[in-house]
Amino acid sequence: MKVLLVDDSSAIQQSFGALIATAPGVEVVGFAVDVASALEAVAQHRPDLVVLDARLRGQDRGLDVLLFVRQNYPGVKVIMFSQYAWASMRETHMQAGAVAYFDKAMEFHQARDYIAELSSAAAARPPPGL
């Protein structure tokens, strides 16, 4: 499973990127820090999964990336990974098409385990046409 990590914190990119790379079958294929670089990275890397911060640099919103990905790359899953664990934010992103929403402060390892489950499920699926 190819994963793109979108977060404006280099510490999160390094630490969470290293953690999710330990999941079987997971390859972190790129990083992005804002909406523009995220959209470019999705087009370039064609990930299976985007792990996306809800709030990026400046006025950039992860929701904009989520909506773009859902509209233009419907097969790509998006997990929100944010320090904002407000129920309203979680609900907004889930209704927009995120498959999960994790709190950076408290659910670091749960997010990694969820990504590992997604990777295992994808590996167990037969290739199209069989």
MDAnalysis code that builds the backbone (N, CA, C; Angstrom):
import MDAnalysis as mda
import numpy as np

u = mda.Universe.empty(390, n_residues=130, atom_resindex=np.repeat(np.arange(130), 3), trajectory=True)
u.add_TopologyAttr("name", ["N", "CA", "C"] * 130)
u.add_TopologyAttr("resid", np.arange(1, 131))
u.add_TopologyAttr("resname", ["MET", "LYS", "VAL", "LEU", "LEU", "VAL", "ASP", "ASP", "SER", "SER", "ALA", "ILE", "GLN", "GLN", "SER", "PHE", "GLY", "ALA", "LEU", "ILE", "ALA", "THR", "ALA", "PRO", "GLY", "VAL", "GLU", "VAL", "VAL", "GLY", "PHE", "ALA", "VAL", "ASP", "VAL", "ALA", "SER", "ALA", "LEU", "GLU", "ALA", "VAL", "ALA", "GLN", "HIS", "ARG", "PRO", "ASP", "LEU", "VAL", "VAL", "LEU", "ASP", "ALA", "ARG", "LEU", "ARG", "GLY", "GLN", "ASP", "ARG", "GLY", "LEU", "ASP", "VAL", "LEU", "LEU", "PHE", "VAL", "ARG", "GLN", "ASN", "TYR", "PRO", "GLY", "VAL", "LYS", "VAL", "ILE", "MET", "PHE", "SER", "GLN", "TYR", "ALA", "TRP", "ALA", "SER", "MET", "ARG", "GLU", "THR", "HIS", "MET", "GLN", "ALA", "GLY", "ALA", "VAL", "ALA", "TYR", "PHE", "ASP", "LYS", "ALA", "MET", "GLU", "PHE", "HIS", "GLN", "ALA", "ARG", "ASP", "TYR", "ILE", "ALA", "GLU", "LEU", "SER", "SER", "ALA", "ALA", "ALA", "ALA", "ARG", "PRO", "PRO", "PRO", "GLY", "LEU"])
u.atoms.positions = np.array([
    [0.844, -1.178, 0.000],
    [0.000, 0.000, 0.000],
    [0.890, 1.241, 0.000],
    [0.693, 2.091, -0.980],
    [1.456, 3.334, -1.073],
    [0.734, 4.426, -0.279],
    [1.487, 5.092, 0.618],
    [0.904, 6.099, 1.500],
    [1.588, 7.440, 1.280],
    [0.772, 8.480, 1.166],
    [1.245, 9.857, 1.110],
    [0.888, 10.508, 2.433],
    [1.853, 11.144, 3.082],
    [1.635, 11.805, 4.370],
    [1.644, 13.314, 4.160],
    [0.529, 13.963, 4.495],
    [0.386, 15.405, 4.320],
    [0.261, 16.056, 5.692],
    [1.323, 16.733, 6.102],
    [1.354, 17.413, 7.401],
    [2.380, 18.514, 7.322],
    [2.086, 19.667, 7.905],
    [3.024, 20.785, 7.843],
    [4.096, 20.734, 8.923],
    [4.080, 19.716, 9.740],
    [5.102, 19.547, 10.777],
    [6.137, 18.509, 10.329],
    [7.381, 18.924, 10.222],
    [8.423, 17.969, 9.831],
    [8.606, 16.898, 10.906],
    [8.361, 17.247, 12.161],
    [8.472, 16.258, 13.241],
    [7.427, 15.157, 13.067],
    [6.208, 15.520, 12.713],
    [5.161, 14.524, 12.478],
    [5.500, 13.712, 11.239],
    [5.955, 14.381, 10.188],
    [6.327, 13.649, 8.972],
    [7.368, 12.582, 9.297],
    [8.391, 12.966, 10.042],
    [9.461, 12.018, 10.351],
    [8.998, 10.925, 11.301],
    [8.376, 11.301, 12.411],
    [8.026, 10.305, 13.421],
    [6.869, 9.414, 12.974],
    [5.796, 10.004, 12.477],
    [4.668, 9.178, 12.065],
    [4.984, 8.444, 10.768],
    [5.731, 9.088, 9.881],
    [6.151, 8.417, 8.652],
    [6.959, 7.167, 8.952],
    [7.884, 7.275, 9.898],
    [8.695, 6.114, 10.287],
    [7.834, 5.042, 10.945],
    [6.877, 5.458, 11.751],
    [6.009, 4.492, 12.435],
    [5.134, 3.734, 11.442],
    [4.482, 4.426, 10.519],
    [3.603, 3.713, 9.596],
    [4.390, 2.874, 8.595],
    [5.621, 3.250, 8.323],
    [6.457, 2.455, 7.419],
    [6.787, 1.086, 8.013],
    [6.584, 0.908, 9.326],
    [6.831, -0.398, 9.953],
    [5.667, -1.358, 9.742],
    [4.549, -0.859, 9.255],
    [3.396, -1.731, 9.011],
    [3.674, -2.597, 7.785],
    [3.359, -3.878, 7.854],
    [3.616, -4.771, 6.717],
    [2.915, -4.284, 5.456],
    [3.649, -4.266, 4.368],
    [3.083, -3.890, 3.081],
    [2.875, -2.414, 2.863],
    [3.346, -1.580, 3.784],
    [3.147, -0.132, 3.677],
    [4.434, 0.535, 3.220],
    [4.314, 1.385, 2.225],
    [5.446, 2.178, 1.736],
    [5.037, 3.645, 1.728],
    [5.766, 4.476, 2.452],
    [5.513, 5.919, 2.419],
    [6.182, 6.445, 1.152],
    [5.360, 6.919, 0.209],
    [5.881, 7.323, -1.099],
    [6.137, 8.813, -1.216],
    [5.672, 9.596, -0.241],
    [5.910, 11.027, -0.330],
    [5.326, 11.780, 0.842],
    [5.711, 13.053, 0.876],
    [5.264, 13.967, 1.919],
    [4.822, 15.263, 1.261],
    [3.893, 15.965, 1.892],
    [3.465, 17.281, 1.436],
    [3.154, 18.128, 2.661],
    [3.222, 19.458, 2.492],
    [3.058, 20.353, 3.639],
    [1.884, 21.312, 3.519],
    [1.297, 21.424, 2.328],
    [0.187, 22.346, 2.119],
    [-0.705, 21.807, 1.010],
    [-1.788, 22.527, 0.720],
    [-2.742, 22.045, -0.271],
    [-2.076, 21.865, -1.632],
    [-1.340, 22.868, -2.094],
    [-0.722, 22.800, -3.422],
    [0.223, 21.613, -3.555],
    [1.104, 21.431, -2.572],
    [2.048, 20.309, -2.667],
    [1.337, 18.973, -2.491],
    [0.243, 18.943, -1.736],
    [-0.518, 17.706, -1.563],
    [-1.179, 17.290, -2.876],
    [-1.787, 18.237, -3.573],
    [-2.447, 17.918, -4.840],
    [-1.428, 17.445, -5.871],
    [-0.283, 18.087, -5.889],
    [0.799, 17.681, -6.797],
    [1.294, 16.277, -6.455],
    [1.477, 16.006, -5.169],
    [1.988, 14.699, -4.734],
    [0.996, 13.576, -5.017],
    [-0.295, 13.843, -4.870],
    [-1.300, 12.817, -5.182],
    [-1.223, 12.461, -6.662],
    [-1.139, 13.479, -7.518],
    [-1.045, 13.230, -8.965],
    [0.242, 12.498, -9.330],
    [1.332, 12.864, -8.687],
    [2.630, 12.268, -8.993],
    [2.760, 10.833, -8.484],
    [2.380, 10.597, -7.240],
    [2.630, 9.302, -6.602],
    [1.478, 8.303, -6.714],
    [0.284, 8.776, -7.003],
    [-0.904, 7.914, -7.073],
    [-0.975, 6.960, -5.885],
    [-1.048, 7.527, -4.670],
    [-1.061, 6.666, -3.482],
    [-2.372, 5.890, -3.357],
    [-2.328, 4.850, -2.554],
    [-3.537, 4.113, -2.203],
    [-4.238, 4.786, -1.027],
    [-3.438, 5.500, -0.234],
    [-3.927, 6.132, 0.991],
    [-3.226, 7.458, 1.200],
    [-4.005, 8.471, 1.600],
    [-3.454, 9.758, 2.001],
    [-3.751, 9.930, 3.487],
    [-2.709, 10.157, 4.274],
    [-2.871, 10.489, 5.689],
    [-2.727, 12.004, 5.750],
    [-3.776, 12.684, 6.191],
    [-3.929, 14.111, 5.969],
    [-4.228, 14.878, 7.245],
    [-3.440, 15.904, 7.497],
    [-3.695, 16.810, 8.618],
    [-4.889, 17.696, 8.268],
    [-5.762, 17.953, 9.232],
    [-6.950, 18.771, 8.994],
    [-6.602, 20.242, 8.768],
    [-5.534, 20.712, 9.395],
    [-5.122, 22.104, 9.231],
    [-3.664, 22.142, 8.813],
    [-3.431, 22.815, 7.702],
    [-2.081, 22.895, 7.165],
    [-1.572, 24.327, 7.291],
    [-0.502, 24.654, 6.601],
    [0.100, 25.984, 6.679],
    [-0.887, 27.094, 6.325],
    [-0.785, 28.181, 7.065],
    [-1.605, 29.349, 6.755],
    [-3.084, 29.035, 6.806],
    [-3.769, 29.385, 5.748],
    [-5.213, 29.166, 5.665],
    [-5.568, 27.833, 5.006],
    [-4.563, 27.033, 4.679],
    [-4.820, 25.771, 3.997],
    [-5.604, 24.814, 4.887],
    [-6.573, 24.180, 4.272],
    [-7.420, 23.238, 5.000],
    [-7.268, 21.847, 4.405],
    [-7.100, 20.883, 5.251],
    [-7.054, 19.508, 4.794],
    [-8.338, 19.103, 4.106],
    [-9.446, 19.718, 4.502],
    [-10.730, 19.415, 3.892],
    [-10.692, 19.665, 2.384],
    [-9.974, 20.700, 1.953],
    [-9.860, 20.986, 0.517],
    [-9.155, 19.838, -0.216],
    [-8.121, 19.295, 0.401],
    [-7.408, 18.156, -0.188],
    [-8.328, 16.938, -0.200],
    [-9.001, 16.689, 0.901],
    [-9.920, 15.551, 0.997],
    [-10.971, 15.610, -0.106],
    [-11.608, 16.752, -0.283],
    [-12.648, 16.890, -1.302],
    [-12.086, 16.679, -2.707],
    [-10.891, 17.211, -2.968],
    [-10.251, 17.033, -4.270],
    [-9.960, 15.558, -4.535],
    [-9.393, 14.890, -3.550],
    [-9.053, 13.477, -3.713],
    [-10.315, 12.651, -3.934],
    [-11.345, 12.869, -3.151],
    [-12.581, 12.096, -3.291],
    [-13.197, 12.308, -4.664],
    [-13.122, 13.523, -5.192],
    [-13.724, 13.819, -6.492],
    [-12.882, 13.285, -7.656],
    [-11.567, 13.422, -7.562],
    [-10.701, 13.111, -8.697],
    [-10.007, 11.748, -8.624],
    [-9.907, 11.182, -7.441],
    [-9.245, 9.887, -7.243],
    [-10.115, 9.045, -6.303],
    [-11.291, 8.619, -6.764],
    [-12.241, 7.948, -5.858],
    [-11.719, 6.661, -5.229],
    [-10.712, 6.037, -5.810],
    [-10.169, 4.809, -5.228],
    [-9.161, 5.051, -4.119],
    [-8.764, 6.297, -3.932],
    [-7.769, 6.633, -2.903],
    [-8.490, 6.876, -1.584],
    [-8.062, 6.191, -0.554],
    [-8.633, 6.385, 0.779],
    [-7.913, 7.551, 1.465],
    [-8.638, 8.256, 2.336],
    [-8.060, 9.374, 3.086],
    [-8.358, 9.180, 4.561],
    [-7.294, 9.234, 5.349],
    [-7.400, 9.207, 6.806],
    [-7.012, 10.587, 7.308],
    [-7.838, 11.169, 8.140],
    [-7.508, 12.446, 8.762],
    [-6.711, 12.157, 10.037],
    [-5.666, 12.938, 10.240],
    [-4.771, 12.768, 11.389],
    [-4.492, 14.167, 11.904],
    [-5.147, 14.556, 13.001],
    [-5.124, 15.961, 13.396],
    [-5.018, 16.150, 14.899],
    [-4.514, 17.306, 15.283],
    [-4.483, 17.656, 16.702],
    [-5.831, 18.202, 17.155],
    [-6.748, 18.405, 16.219],
    [-8.077, 18.928, 16.535],
    [-9.059, 17.771, 16.595],
    [-9.360, 17.330, 17.788],
    [-10.204, 16.151, 17.976],
    [-11.661, 16.533, 18.258],
    [-12.049, 17.722, 17.862],
    [-13.418, 18.166, 18.095],
    [-14.392, 17.277, 17.333],
    [-15.489, 16.948, 17.968],
    [-16.495, 16.085, 17.351],
    [-17.007, 16.694, 16.047],
    [-17.191, 18.006, 16.020],
    [-17.710, 18.642, 14.805],
    [-16.730, 18.519, 13.643],
    [-15.440, 18.644, 13.929],
    [-14.441, 18.504, 12.870],
    [-14.377, 17.063, 12.375],
    [-14.405, 16.150, 13.310],
    [-14.400, 14.722, 12.957],
    [-15.600, 14.413, 12.054],
    [-16.767, 14.874, 12.446],
    [-17.985, 14.610, 11.685],
    [-17.921, 15.238, 10.279],
    [-17.439, 16.461, 10.191],
    [-17.317, 17.134, 8.890],
    [-16.436, 16.339, 7.939],
    [-15.297, 15.894, 8.425],
    [-14.358, 15.163, 7.567],
    [-14.859, 13.765, 7.216],
    [-15.522, 13.119, 8.136],
    [-16.066, 11.795, 7.848],
    [-17.196, 11.905, 6.820],
    [-18.046, 12.916, 6.953],
    [-19.123, 13.115, 5.980],
    [-18.574, 13.470, 4.602],
    [-17.402, 14.094, 4.556],
    [-16.781, 14.472, 3.283],
    [-16.074, 13.291, 2.614],
    [-15.960, 12.164, 3.319],
    [-15.402, 10.977, 2.686],
    [-14.158, 10.384, 3.307],
    [-13.683, 10.927, 4.422],
    [-12.546, 10.311, 5.109],
    [-12.980, 8.945, 5.639],
    [-12.068, 7.978, 5.622],
    [-12.398, 6.647, 6.135],
    [-12.153, 6.539, 7.633],
    [-11.382, 7.482, 8.188],
    [-11.108, 7.496, 9.625],
    [-10.577, 8.872, 10.011],
    [-10.644, 9.184, 11.304],
    [-10.154, 10.457, 11.831],
    [-9.476, 10.155, 13.163],
    [-8.171, 10.441, 13.253],
    [-7.405, 10.136, 14.453],
    [-6.829, 11.401, 15.071],
    [-6.779, 11.420, 16.389],
    [-6.195, 12.508, 17.165],
    [-4.687, 12.268, 17.272],
    [-3.891, 13.221, 16.781],
    [-2.426, 13.081, 16.822],
    [-1.903, 12.888, 18.236],
    [-2.507, 13.567, 19.179],
    [-1.995, 13.544, 20.542],
    [-2.259, 12.227, 21.254],
    [-3.358, 11.545, 20.888],
    [-3.742, 10.382, 21.681],
    [-3.870, 9.090, 20.887],
    [-3.908, 9.161, 19.560],
    [-4.225, 7.968, 18.789],
    [-3.157, 7.632, 17.749],
    [-1.921, 7.954, 18.057],
    [-0.790, 7.731, 17.155],
    [-0.708, 6.263, 16.734],
    [-0.673, 5.373, 17.713],
    [-0.511, 3.948, 17.425],
    [-1.784, 3.320, 16.860],
    [-2.953, 3.833, 17.258],
    [-4.192, 3.326, 16.685],
    [-4.247, 3.633, 15.187],
    [-3.769, 4.822, 14.802],
    [-3.735, 5.187, 13.384],
    [-2.811, 4.246, 12.623],
    [-1.659, 3.942, 13.183],
    [-0.714, 3.015, 12.541],
    [-1.341, 1.636, 12.380],
    [-2.038, 1.162, 13.419],
    [-2.675, -0.150, 13.361],
    [-3.795, -0.175, 12.321],
    [-4.535, 0.914, 12.204],
    [-5.602, 1.004, 11.209],
    [-5.013, 0.948, 9.801],
    [-3.914, 1.647, 9.589],
    [-3.243, 1.626, 8.283],
    [-2.741, 0.213, 7.976],
    [-2.205, -0.468, 8.971],
    [-1.760, -1.853, 8.780],
    [-2.932, -2.747, 8.385],
    [-4.100, -2.539, 9.000],
    [-5.289, -3.313, 8.649],
    [-5.714, -3.045, 7.210],
    [-5.692, -1.774, 6.802],
    [-6.037, -1.429, 5.419],
    [-5.076, -2.101, 4.443],
    [-3.798, -2.100, 4.781],
    [-2.789, -2.715, 3.921],
    [-3.021, -4.216, 3.808],
    [-3.305, -4.862, 4.925],
    [-3.563, -6.309, 4.915],
    [-4.797, -6.639, 4.092],
    [-5.840, -5.843, 4.234],
    [-7.064, -6.071, 3.477],
    [-6.814, -5.891, 1.982],
    [-6.026, -4.886, 1.632],
    [-5.713, -4.654, 0.211],
    [-4.877, -5.795, -0.356],
    [-3.960, -6.318, 0.429],
    [-3.106, -7.413, -0.040],
    [-3.900, -8.702, -0.221],
    [-4.960, -8.882, 0.561],
    [-5.752, -10.101, 0.496],
    [-6.719, -10.094, -0.685],
    [-6.999, -8.906, -1.234],
    [-7.907, -8.796, -2.371],
    [-7.245, -9.314, -3.639],
    [-7.943, -10.129, -4.430],
    [-7.358, -10.589, -5.694],
    [-7.224, -9.426, -6.683],
    [-6.256, -9.489, -7.564],
    [-6.095, -8.430, -8.554],
    [-7.319, -8.358, -9.469],
    [-7.620, -7.167, -10.012],
    [-8.771, -7.041, -10.913],
    [-8.612, -7.984, -12.116],
    [-9.728, -8.524, -12.548],
    [-9.720, -9.380, -13.715],
    [-9.558, -10.864, -13.414],
    [-9.370, -11.223, -12.155],
    [-9.236, -12.657, -11.817],
    [-10.542, -13.197, -11.295],
])
